[in-house]
């Protein structure tokens, strides 16, 4: 399992216009200006590719912070 820091780094790479340093474990990612449903789908794809775990849209929708999402992924391994 990748660490929380590694997960945050992978997560931040999905945003083209947001400085990666703005994204931390405690970032409320739905509040980011660049947040969109397309990025939500990219997160699902990244988790599937990197962790071999199938997240659903509701998993992303119900997570508040990047760490919430990481903990959801970690709990499924």
PyMOL Python script that loads the backbone (N, CA, C, O; Angstrom):
from pymol import cmd

cmd.read_pdbstr("""\
ATOM      1  N   UNK A   1       0.848  -1.187   0.000  1.00  0.00           N
ATOM      2  CA  UNK A   1       0.000   0.000   0.000  1.00  0.00           C
ATOM      3  C   UNK A   1       0.886   1.239   0.000  1.00  0.00           C
ATOM      4  O   UNK A   1       1.851   1.340   0.758  1.00  0.00           O
ATOM      5  N   UNK A   2       0.540   2.149  -0.844  1.00  0.00           N
ATOM      6  CA  UNK A   2       1.276   3.408  -0.901  1.00  0.00           C
ATOM      7  C   UNK A   2       0.952   4.226   0.352  1.00  0.00           C
ATOM      8  O   UNK A   2      -0.097   4.056   0.973  1.00  0.00           O
ATOM      9  N   UNK A   3       1.872   5.108   0.699  1.00  0.00           N
ATOM     10  CA  UNK A   3       1.660   5.962   1.866  1.00  0.00           C
ATOM     11  C   UNK A   3       0.666   7.069   1.526  1.00  0.00           C
ATOM     12  O   UNK A   3       0.332   7.289   0.362  1.00  0.00           O
ATOM     13  N   UNK A   4       0.207   7.753   2.555  1.00  0.00           N
ATOM     14  CA  UNK A   4      -0.699   8.883   2.367  1.00  0.00           C
ATOM     15  C   UNK A   4      -0.034   9.957   1.505  1.00  0.00           C
ATOM     16  O   UNK A   4      -0.674  10.533   0.626  1.00  0.00           O
ATOM     17  N   UNK A   5       1.244  10.223   1.754  1.00  0.00           N
ATOM     18  CA  UNK A   5       1.965  11.233   0.964  1.00  0.00           C
ATOM     19  C   UNK A   5       2.018  10.851  -0.514  1.00  0.00           C
ATOM     20  O   UNK A   5       1.852  11.707  -1.383  1.00  0.00           O
ATOM     21  N   UNK A   6       2.248   9.577  -0.799  1.00  0.00           N
ATOM     22  CA  UNK A   6       2.275   9.114  -2.188  1.00  0.00           C
ATOM     23  C   UNK A   6       0.892   9.250  -2.830  1.00  0.00           C
ATOM     24  O   UNK A   6       0.773   9.627  -3.996  1.00  0.00           O
ATOM     25  N   UNK A   7      -0.142   8.941  -2.058  1.00  0.00           N
ATOM     26  CA  UNK A   7      -1.505   9.072  -2.566  1.00  0.00           C
ATOM     27  C   UNK A   7      -1.817  10.535  -2.886  1.00  0.00           C
ATOM     28  O   UNK A   7      -2.400  10.836  -3.928  1.00  0.00           O
ATOM     29  N   UNK A   8      -1.431  11.434  -1.994  1.00  0.00           N
ATOM     30  CA  UNK A   8      -1.659  12.872  -2.210  1.00  0.00           C
ATOM     31  C   UNK A   8      -0.937  13.322  -3.483  1.00  0.00           C
ATOM     32  O   UNK A   8      -1.482  14.104  -4.263  1.00  0.00           O
ATOM     33  N   UNK A   9       0.269  12.837  -3.688  1.00  0.00           N
ATOM     34  CA  UNK A   9       1.037  13.203  -4.879  1.00  0.00           C
ATOM     35  C   UNK A   9       0.336  12.721  -6.152  1.00  0.00           C
ATOM     36  O   UNK A   9       0.223  13.471  -7.122  1.00  0.00           O
ATOM     37  N   UNK A  10      -0.130  11.483  -6.150  1.00  0.00           N
ATOM     38  CA  UNK A  10      -0.861  10.944  -7.310  1.00  0.00           C
ATOM     39  C   UNK A  10      -2.151  11.728  -7.541  1.00  0.00           C
ATOM     40  O   UNK A  10      -2.510  12.033  -8.679  1.00  0.00           O
ATOM     41  N   UNK A  11      -2.833  12.046  -6.460  1.00  0.00           N
ATOM     42  CA  UNK A  11      -4.076  12.814  -6.528  1.00  0.00           C
ATOM     43  C   UNK A  11      -3.811  14.184  -7.148  1.00  0.00           C
ATOM     44  O   UNK A  11      -4.545  14.617  -8.035  1.00  0.00           O
ATOM     45  N   UNK A  12      -2.774  14.858  -6.687  1.00  0.00           N
ATOM     46  CA  UNK A  12      -2.453  16.208  -7.157  1.00  0.00           C
ATOM     47  C   UNK A  12      -2.092  16.231  -8.635  1.00  0.00           C
ATOM     48  O   UNK A  12      -2.335  17.227  -9.316  1.00  0.00           O
ATOM     49  N   UNK A  13      -1.514  15.141  -9.137  1.00  0.00           N
ATOM     50  CA  UNK A  13      -1.136  15.064 -10.550  1.00  0.00           C
ATOM     51  C   UNK A  13      -2.345  15.118 -11.480  1.00  0.00           C
ATOM     52  O   UNK A  13      -2.190  15.396 -12.670  1.00  0.00           O
ATOM     53  N   UNK A  14      -3.531  14.859 -10.968  1.00  0.00           N
ATOM     54  CA  UNK A  14      -4.742  14.854 -11.796  1.00  0.00           C
ATOM     55  C   UNK A  14      -5.246  16.260 -12.091  1.00  0.00           C
ATOM     56  O   UNK A  14      -6.113  16.443 -12.946  1.00  0.00           O
ATOM     57  N   UNK A  15      -4.717  17.238 -11.399  1.00  0.00           N
ATOM     58  CA  UNK A  15      -5.142  18.624 -11.576  1.00  0.00           C
ATOM     59  C   UNK A  15      -4.110  19.358 -12.428  1.00  0.00           C
ATOM     60  O   UNK A  15      -2.932  19.411 -12.076  1.00  0.00           O
ATOM     61  N   UNK A  16      -4.556  19.925 -13.550  1.00  0.00           N
ATOM     62  CA  UNK A  16      -3.646  20.616 -14.456  1.00  0.00           C
ATOM     63  C   UNK A  16      -3.338  22.038 -14.017  1.00  0.00           C
ATOM     64  O   UNK A  16      -2.205  22.497 -14.160  1.00  0.00           O
ATOM     65  N   UNK A  17      -4.327  22.736 -13.487  1.00  0.00           N
ATOM     66  CA  UNK A  17      -4.181  24.162 -13.204  1.00  0.00           C
ATOM     67  C   UNK A  17      -4.012  24.496 -11.725  1.00  0.00           C
ATOM     68  O   UNK A  17      -3.905  25.667 -11.362  1.00  0.00           O
ATOM     69  N   UNK A  18      -3.988  23.487 -10.883  1.00  0.00           N
ATOM     70  CA  UNK A  18      -3.844  23.708  -9.445  1.00  0.00           C
ATOM     71  C   UNK A  18      -2.419  23.341  -9.041  1.00  0.00           C
ATOM     72  O   UNK A  18      -1.937  22.256  -9.369  1.00  0.00           O
ATOM     73  N   UNK A  19      -1.760  24.223  -8.346  1.00  0.00           N
ATOM     74  CA  UNK A  19      -0.401  23.971  -7.874  1.00  0.00           C
ATOM     75  C   UNK A  19      -0.430  22.763  -6.929  1.00  0.00           C
ATOM     76  O   UNK A  19      -1.194  22.750  -5.963  1.00  0.00           O
ATOM     77  N   UNK A  20       0.394  21.755  -7.204  1.00  0.00           N
ATOM     78  CA  UNK A  20       0.389  20.558  -6.346  1.00  0.00           C
ATOM     79  C   UNK A  20       0.624  20.860  -4.873  1.00  0.00           C
ATOM     80  O   UNK A  20       0.162  20.115  -4.009  1.00  0.00           O
ATOM     81  N   UNK A  21       1.340  21.950  -4.573  1.00  0.00           N
ATOM     82  CA  UNK A  21       1.601  22.285  -3.177  1.00  0.00           C
ATOM     83  C   UNK A  21       0.327  22.727  -2.448  1.00  0.00           C
ATOM     84  O   UNK A  21       0.299  22.753  -1.218  1.00  0.00           O
ATOM     85  N   UNK A  22      -0.722  23.073  -3.193  1.00  0.00           N
ATOM     86  CA  UNK A  22      -1.996  23.461  -2.589  1.00  0.00           C
ATOM     87  C   UNK A  22      -2.804  22.247  -2.130  1.00  0.00           C
ATOM     88  O   UNK A  22      -3.761  22.387  -1.368  1.00  0.00           O
ATOM     89  N   UNK A  23      -2.420  21.057  -2.592  1.00  0.00           N
ATOM     90  CA  UNK A  23      -3.178  19.855  -2.267  1.00  0.00           C
ATOM     91  C   UNK A  23      -2.430  19.065  -1.204  1.00  0.00           C
ATOM     92  O   UNK A  23      -1.308  18.604  -1.414  1.00  0.00           O
ATOM     93  N   UNK A  24      -3.085  18.923  -0.057  1.00  0.00           N
ATOM     94  CA  UNK A  24      -2.525  18.172   1.067  1.00  0.00           C
ATOM     95  C   UNK A  24      -3.549  17.122   1.490  1.00  0.00           C
ATOM     96  O   UNK A  24      -4.637  17.031   0.921  1.00  0.00           O
ATOM     97  N   UNK A  25      -3.185  16.342   2.488  1.00  0.00           N
ATOM     98  CA  UNK A  25      -4.104  15.316   2.981  1.00  0.00           C
ATOM     99  C   UNK A  25      -5.401  15.935   3.507  1.00  0.00           C
ATOM    100  O   UNK A  25      -6.462  15.316   3.426  1.00  0.00           O
ATOM    101  N   UNK A  26      -5.316  17.148   4.043  1.00  0.00           N
ATOM    102  CA  UNK A  26      -6.495  17.779   4.642  1.00  0.00           C
ATOM    103  C   UNK A  26      -7.265  18.679   3.669  1.00  0.00           C
ATOM    104  O   UNK A  26      -8.223  19.343   4.065  1.00  0.00           O
ATOM    105  N   UNK A  27      -6.852  18.700   2.412  1.00  0.00           N
ATOM    106  CA  UNK A  27      -7.537  19.519   1.409  1.00  0.00           C
ATOM    107  C   UNK A  27      -8.965  19.016   1.193  1.00  0.00           C
ATOM    108  O   UNK A  27      -9.190  17.824   0.988  1.00  0.00           O
ATOM    109  N   UNK A  28      -9.918  19.935   1.241  1.00  0.00           N
ATOM    110  CA  UNK A  28     -11.312  19.619   0.903  1.00  0.00           C
ATOM    111  C   UNK A  28     -11.392  19.765  -0.615  1.00  0.00           C
ATOM    112  O   UNK A  28     -11.605  20.856  -1.144  1.00  0.00           O
ATOM    113  N   UNK A  29     -11.214  18.629  -1.302  1.00  0.00           N
ATOM    114  CA  UNK A  29     -10.984  18.693  -2.737  1.00  0.00           C
ATOM    115  C   UNK A  29     -12.184  19.161  -3.547  1.00  0.00           C
ATOM    116  O   UNK A  29     -12.007  19.674  -4.652  1.00  0.00           O
ATOM    117  N   UNK A  30     -13.389  19.000  -3.035  1.00  0.00           N
ATOM    118  CA  UNK A  30     -14.580  19.486  -3.754  1.00  0.00           C
ATOM    119  C   UNK A  30     -14.593  21.017  -3.832  1.00  0.00           C
ATOM    120  O   UNK A  30     -15.278  21.592  -4.677  1.00  0.00           O
ATOM    121  N   UNK A  31     -13.834  21.674  -2.947  1.00  0.00           N
ATOM    122  CA  UNK A  31     -13.784  23.139  -2.926  1.00  0.00           C
ATOM    123  C   UNK A  31     -12.731  23.725  -3.870  1.00  0.00           C
ATOM    124  O   UNK A  31     -12.675  24.941  -4.052  1.00  0.00           O
ATOM    125  N   UNK A  32     -11.902  22.876  -4.467  1.00  0.00           N
ATOM    126  CA  UNK A  32     -10.888  23.375  -5.389  1.00  0.00           C
ATOM    127  C   UNK A  32     -11.567  23.948  -6.636  1.00  0.00           C
ATOM    128  O   UNK A  32     -12.530  23.376  -7.146  1.00  0.00           O
ATOM    129  N   UNK A  33     -11.059  25.077  -7.115  1.00  0.00           N
ATOM    130  CA  UNK A  33     -11.643  25.725  -8.297  1.00  0.00           C
ATOM    131  C   UNK A  33     -11.693  24.787  -9.499  1.00  0.00           C
ATOM    132  O   UNK A  33     -12.629  24.836 -10.297  1.00  0.00           O
ATOM    133  N   UNK A  34     -10.699  23.951  -9.618  1.00  0.00           N
ATOM    134  CA  UNK A  34     -10.593  23.069 -10.786  1.00  0.00           C
ATOM    135  C   UNK A  34     -11.435  21.798 -10.656  1.00  0.00           C
ATOM    136  O   UNK A  34     -11.548  21.039 -11.619  1.00  0.00           O
ATOM    137  N   UNK A  35     -12.018  21.556  -9.499  1.00  0.00           N
ATOM    138  CA  UNK A  35     -12.776  20.319  -9.274  1.00  0.00           C
ATOM    139  C   UNK A  35     -13.905  20.186 -10.300  1.00  0.00           C
ATOM    140  O   UNK A  35     -14.620  21.148 -10.581  1.00  0.00           O
ATOM    141  N   UNK A  36     -14.051  18.983 -10.850  1.00  0.00           N
ATOM    142  CA  UNK A  36     -15.141  18.695 -11.784  1.00  0.00           C
ATOM    143  C   UNK A  36     -15.445  17.205 -11.743  1.00  0.00           C
ATOM    144  O   UNK A  36     -14.693  16.418 -11.169  1.00  0.00           O
ATOM    145  N   UNK A  37     -16.542  16.839 -12.349  1.00  0.00           N
ATOM    146  CA  UNK A  37     -16.894  15.418 -12.400  1.00  0.00           C
ATOM    147  C   UNK A  37     -15.865  14.642 -13.229  1.00  0.00           C
ATOM    148  O   UNK A  37     -15.638  13.458 -12.980  1.00  0.00           O
ATOM    149  N   UNK A  38     -15.250  15.293 -14.201  1.00  0.00           N
ATOM    150  CA  UNK A  38     -14.216  14.637 -15.000  1.00  0.00           C
ATOM    151  C   UNK A  38     -13.012  14.274 -14.134  1.00  0.00           C
ATOM    152  O   UNK A  38     -12.439  13.196 -14.290  1.00  0.00           O
ATOM    153  N   UNK A  39     -12.627  15.163 -13.228  1.00  0.00           N
ATOM    154  CA  UNK A  39     -11.529  14.844 -12.315  1.00  0.00           C
ATOM    155  C   UNK A  39     -11.954  13.725 -11.369  1.00  0.00           C
ATOM    156  O   UNK A  39     -11.142  12.872 -11.010  1.00  0.00           O
ATOM    157  N   UNK A  40     -13.220  13.724 -10.965  1.00  0.00           N
ATOM    158  CA  UNK A  40     -13.731  12.629 -10.144  1.00  0.00           C
ATOM    159  C   UNK A  40     -13.552  11.286 -10.850  1.00  0.00           C
ATOM    160  O   UNK A  40     -13.149  10.303 -10.228  1.00  0.00           O
ATOM    161  N   UNK A  41     -13.846  11.245 -12.131  1.00  0.00           N
ATOM    162  CA  UNK A  41     -13.643  10.010 -12.909  1.00  0.00           C
ATOM    163  C   UNK A  41     -12.161   9.675 -13.018  1.00  0.00           C
ATOM    164  O   UNK A  41     -11.783   8.503 -12.992  1.00  0.00           O
ATOM    165  N   UNK A  42     -11.330  10.693 -13.139  1.00  0.00           N
ATOM    166  CA  UNK A  42      -9.881  10.472 -13.199  1.00  0.00           C
ATOM    167  C   UNK A  42      -9.364   9.876 -11.891  1.00  0.00           C
ATOM    168  O   UNK A  42      -8.459   9.042 -11.899  1.00  0.00           O
ATOM    169  N   UNK A  43      -9.940  10.305 -10.771  1.00  0.00           N
ATOM    170  CA  UNK A  43      -9.558   9.747  -9.462  1.00  0.00           C
ATOM    171  C   UNK A  43      -9.920   8.266  -9.411  1.00  0.00           C
ATOM    172  O   UNK A  43      -9.121   7.438  -8.974  1.00  0.00           O
ATOM    173  N   UNK A  44     -11.128   7.943  -9.862  1.00  0.00           N
ATOM    174  CA  UNK A  44     -11.562   6.537  -9.881  1.00  0.00           C
ATOM    175  C   UNK A  44     -10.606   5.706 -10.734  1.00  0.00           C
ATOM    176  O   UNK A  44     -10.220   4.607 -10.336  1.00  0.00           O
ATOM    177  N   UNK A  45     -10.222   6.223 -11.906  1.00  0.00           N
ATOM    178  CA  UNK A  45      -9.298   5.507 -12.791  1.00  0.00           C
ATOM    179  C   UNK A  45      -7.918   5.360 -12.158  1.00  0.00           C
ATOM    180  O   UNK A  45      -7.299   4.301 -12.260  1.00  0.00           O
ATOM    181  N   UNK A  46      -7.427   6.427 -11.499  1.00  0.00           N
ATOM    182  CA  UNK A  46      -6.116   6.383 -10.858  1.00  0.00           C
ATOM    183  C   UNK A  46      -6.100   5.330  -9.746  1.00  0.00           C
ATOM    184  O   UNK A  46      -5.145   4.562  -9.633  1.00  0.00           O
ATOM    185  N   UNK A  47      -7.138   5.292  -8.940  1.00  0.00           N
ATOM    186  CA  UNK A  47      -7.202   4.320  -7.841  1.00  0.00           C
ATOM    187  C   UNK A  47      -7.252   2.899  -8.402  1.00  0.00           C
ATOM    188  O   UNK A  47      -6.619   1.994  -7.859  1.00  0.00           O
ATOM    189  N   UNK A  48      -7.999   2.705  -9.482  1.00  0.00           N
ATOM    190  CA  UNK A  48      -8.075   1.385 -10.112  1.00  0.00           C
ATOM    191  C   UNK A  48      -6.698   0.966 -10.637  1.00  0.00           C
ATOM    192  O   UNK A  48      -6.273  -0.173 -10.443  1.00  0.00           O
ATOM    193  N   UNK A  49      -6.016   1.886 -11.297  1.00  0.00           N
ATOM    194  CA  UNK A  49      -4.713   1.577 -11.891  1.00  0.00           C
ATOM    195  C   UNK A  49      -3.628   1.376 -10.841  1.00  0.00           C
ATOM    196  O   UNK A  49      -2.853   0.424 -10.926  1.00  0.00           O
ATOM    197  N   UNK A  50      -3.566   2.258  -9.859  1.00  0.00           N
ATOM    198  CA  UNK A  50      -2.482   2.229  -8.869  1.00  0.00           C
ATOM    199  C   UNK A  50      -2.714   1.237  -7.730  1.00  0.00           C
ATOM    200  O   UNK A  50      -1.759   0.693  -7.177  1.00  0.00           O
ATOM    201  N   UNK A  51      -3.982   1.001  -7.377  1.00  0.00           N
ATOM    202  CA  UNK A  51      -4.293   0.198  -6.197  1.00  0.00           C
ATOM    203  C   UNK A  51      -5.134  -1.035  -6.509  1.00  0.00           C
ATOM    204  O   UNK A  51      -5.366  -1.870  -5.635  1.00  0.00           O
ATOM    205  N   UNK A  52      -5.592  -1.149  -7.761  1.00  0.00           N
ATOM    206  CA  UNK A  52      -6.444  -2.258  -8.188  1.00  0.00           C
ATOM    207  C   UNK A  52      -7.711  -2.352  -7.322  1.00  0.00           C
ATOM    208  O   UNK A  52      -8.138  -3.434  -6.917  1.00  0.00           O
ATOM    209  N   UNK A  53      -8.287  -1.185  -7.059  1.00  0.00           N
ATOM    210  CA  UNK A  53      -9.516  -1.089  -6.269  1.00  0.00           C
ATOM    211  C   UNK A  53     -10.532  -0.283  -7.073  1.00  0.00           C
ATOM    212  O   UNK A  53     -10.214   0.777  -7.613  1.00  0.00           O
ATOM    213  N   UNK A  54     -11.750  -0.798  -7.145  1.00  0.00           N
ATOM    214  CA  UNK A  54     -12.800  -0.124  -7.913  1.00  0.00           C
ATOM    215  C   UNK A  54     -13.624   0.772  -6.988  1.00  0.00           C
ATOM    216  O   UNK A  54     -14.463   0.296  -6.222  1.00  0.00           O
ATOM    217  N   UNK A  55     -13.370   2.071  -7.075  1.00  0.00           N
ATOM    218  CA  UNK A  55     -14.190   3.031  -6.341  1.00  0.00           C
ATOM    219  C   UNK A  55     -15.435   3.332  -7.159  1.00  0.00           C
ATOM    220  O   UNK A  55     -15.448   3.159  -8.377  1.00  0.00           O
ATOM    221  N   UNK A  56     -16.464   3.775  -6.489  1.00  0.00           N
ATOM    222  CA  UNK A  56     -17.684   4.220  -7.153  1.00  0.00           C
ATOM    223  C   UNK A  56     -17.764   5.731  -7.034  1.00  0.00           C
ATOM    224  O   UNK A  56     -17.074   6.338  -6.214  1.00  0.00           O
ATOM    225  N   UNK A  57     -18.602   6.328  -7.850  1.00  0.00           N
ATOM    226  CA  UNK A  57     -18.792   7.766  -7.802  1.00  0.00           C
ATOM    227  C   UNK A  57     -19.180   8.243  -6.415  1.00  0.00           C
ATOM    228  O   UNK A  57     -18.732   9.301  -5.972  1.00  0.00           O
ATOM    229  N   UNK A  58     -20.019   7.462  -5.719  1.00  0.00           N
ATOM    230  CA  UNK A  58     -20.448   7.840  -4.369  1.00  0.00           C
ATOM    231  C   UNK A  58     -19.281   7.859  -3.390  1.00  0.00           C
ATOM    232  O   UNK A  58     -19.275   8.648  -2.445  1.00  0.00           O
ATOM    233  N   UNK A  59     -18.286   6.989  -3.611  1.00  0.00           N
ATOM    234  CA  UNK A  59     -17.112   6.985  -2.737  1.00  0.00           C
ATOM    235  C   UNK A  59     -16.378   8.318  -2.819  1.00  0.00           C
ATOM    236  O   UNK A  59     -15.936   8.860  -1.806  1.00  0.00           O
ATOM    237  N   UNK A  60     -16.254   8.837  -4.036  1.00  0.00           N
ATOM    238  CA  UNK A  60     -15.590  10.125  -4.238  1.00  0.00           C
ATOM    239  C   UNK A  60     -16.485  11.254  -3.732  1.00  0.00           C
ATOM    240  O   UNK A  60     -16.016  12.191  -3.085  1.00  0.00           O
ATOM    241  N   UNK A  61     -17.762  11.155  -4.029  1.00  0.00           N
ATOM    242  CA  UNK A  61     -18.715  12.198  -3.634  1.00  0.00           C
ATOM    243  C   UNK A  61     -18.807  12.333  -2.114  1.00  0.00           C
ATOM    244  O   UNK A  61     -18.914  13.443  -1.594  1.00  0.00           O
ATOM    245  N   UNK A  62     -18.766  11.209  -1.407  1.00  0.00           N
ATOM    246  CA  UNK A  62     -18.945  11.223   0.044  1.00  0.00           C
ATOM    247  C   UNK A  62     -17.667  11.550   0.818  1.00  0.00           C
ATOM    248  O   UNK A  62     -17.732  11.876   2.004  1.00  0.00           O
ATOM    249  N   UNK A  63     -16.513  11.467   0.165  1.00  0.00           N
ATOM    250  CA  UNK A  63     -15.258  11.829   0.823  1.00  0.00           C
ATOM    251  C   UNK A  63     -15.170  13.351   0.886  1.00  0.00           C
ATOM    252  O   UNK A  63     -15.581  14.044  -0.045  1.00  0.00           O
ATOM    253  N   UNK A  64     -14.640  13.856   1.972  1.00  0.00           N
ATOM    254  CA  UNK A  64     -14.505  15.304   2.133  1.00  0.00           C
ATOM    255  C   UNK A  64     -13.077  15.737   1.819  1.00  0.00           C
ATOM    256  O   UNK A  64     -12.855  16.661   1.037  1.00  0.00           O
ATOM    257  N   UNK A  65     -12.116  15.062   2.436  1.00  0.00           N
ATOM    258  CA  UNK A  65     -10.707  15.419   2.238  1.00  0.00           C
ATOM    259  C   UNK A  65     -10.004  14.337   1.419  1.00  0.00           C
ATOM    260  O   UNK A  65     -10.537  13.248   1.211  1.00  0.00           O
ATOM    261  N   UNK A  66      -8.812  14.660   0.967  1.00  0.00           N
ATOM    262  CA  UNK A  66      -8.000  13.680   0.248  1.00  0.00           C
ATOM    263  C   UNK A  66      -7.702  12.495   1.169  1.00  0.00           C
ATOM    264  O   UNK A  66      -7.676  11.348   0.724  1.00  0.00           O
ATOM    265  N   UNK A  67      -7.479  12.778   2.445  1.00  0.00           N
ATOM    266  CA  UNK A  67      -7.202  11.693   3.400  1.00  0.00           C
ATOM    267  C   UNK A  67      -8.413  10.781   3.576  1.00  0.00           C
ATOM    268  O   UNK A  67      -8.249   9.572   3.736  1.00  0.00           O
ATOM    269  N   UNK A  68      -9.618  11.331   3.549  1.00  0.00           N
ATOM    270  CA  UNK A  68     -10.829  10.491   3.616  1.00  0.00           C
ATOM    271  C   UNK A  68     -10.831   9.482   2.472  1.00  0.00           C
ATOM    272  O   UNK A  68     -11.131   8.304   2.667  1.00  0.00           O
ATOM    273  N   UNK A  69     -10.497   9.955   1.294  1.00  0.00           N
ATOM    274  CA  UNK A  69     -10.467   9.089   0.123  1.00  0.00           C
ATOM    275  C   UNK A  69      -9.384   8.025   0.275  1.00  0.00           C
ATOM    276  O   UNK A  69      -9.608   6.855  -0.034  1.00  0.00           O
ATOM    277  N   UNK A  70      -8.213   8.434   0.751  1.00  0.00           N
ATOM    278  CA  UNK A  70      -7.116   7.495   0.989  1.00  0.00           C
ATOM    279  C   UNK A  70      -7.534   6.415   1.988  1.00  0.00           C
ATOM    280  O   UNK A  70      -7.265   5.232   1.779  1.00  0.00           O
ATOM    281  N   UNK A  71      -8.191   6.825   3.069  1.00  0.00           N
ATOM    282  CA  UNK A  71      -8.615   5.857   4.079  1.00  0.00           C
ATOM    283  C   UNK A  71      -9.647   4.878   3.515  1.00  0.00           C
ATOM    284  O   UNK A  71      -9.663   3.705   3.888  1.00  0.00           O
ATOM    285  N   UNK A  72     -10.498   5.358   2.625  1.00  0.00           N
ATOM    286  CA  UNK A  72     -11.469   4.494   1.968  1.00  0.00           C
ATOM    287  C   UNK A  72     -10.749   3.440   1.122  1.00  0.00           C
ATOM    288  O   UNK A  72     -11.113   2.264   1.144  1.00  0.00           O
ATOM    289  N   UNK A  73      -9.741   3.864   0.388  1.00  0.00           N
ATOM    290  CA  UNK A  73      -8.956   2.942  -0.444  1.00  0.00           C
ATOM    291  C   UNK A  73      -8.206   1.951   0.450  1.00  0.00           C
ATOM    292  O   UNK A  73      -8.212   0.748   0.191  1.00  0.00           O
ATOM    293  N   UNK A  74      -7.570   2.457   1.489  1.00  0.00           N
ATOM    294  CA  UNK A  74      -6.793   1.620   2.403  1.00  0.00           C
ATOM    295  C   UNK A  74      -7.653   0.557   3.067  1.00  0.00           C
ATOM    296  O   UNK A  74      -7.208  -0.574   3.259  1.00  0.00           O
ATOM    297  N   UNK A  75      -8.884   0.915   3.419  1.00  0.00           N
ATOM    298  CA  UNK A  75      -9.797  -0.015   4.091  1.00  0.00           C
ATOM    299  C   UNK A  75     -10.204  -1.178   3.178  1.00  0.00           C
ATOM    300  O   UNK A  75     -10.640  -2.223   3.661  1.00  0.00           O
ATOM    301  N   UNK A  76     -10.064  -1.001   1.885  1.00  0.00           N
ATOM    302  CA  UNK A  76     -10.483  -2.032   0.936  1.00  0.00           C
ATOM    303  C   UNK A  76      -9.367  -2.984   0.556  1.00  0.00           C
ATOM    304  O   UNK A  76      -9.601  -3.954  -0.165  1.00  0.00           O
ATOM    305  N   UNK A  77      -8.169  -2.726   1.025  1.00  0.00           N
ATOM    306  CA  UNK A  77      -7.057  -3.613   0.670  1.00  0.00           C
ATOM    307  C   UNK A  77      -6.953  -4.772   1.606  1.00  0.00           C
ATOM    308  O   UNK A  77      -6.070  -5.615   1.449  1.00  0.00           O
TER     309      UNK A  77
END
""", "prot")
cmd.dss("prot")
cmd.show_as("cartoon", "prot")
cmd.util.cbc("prot")
cmd.orient("prot")
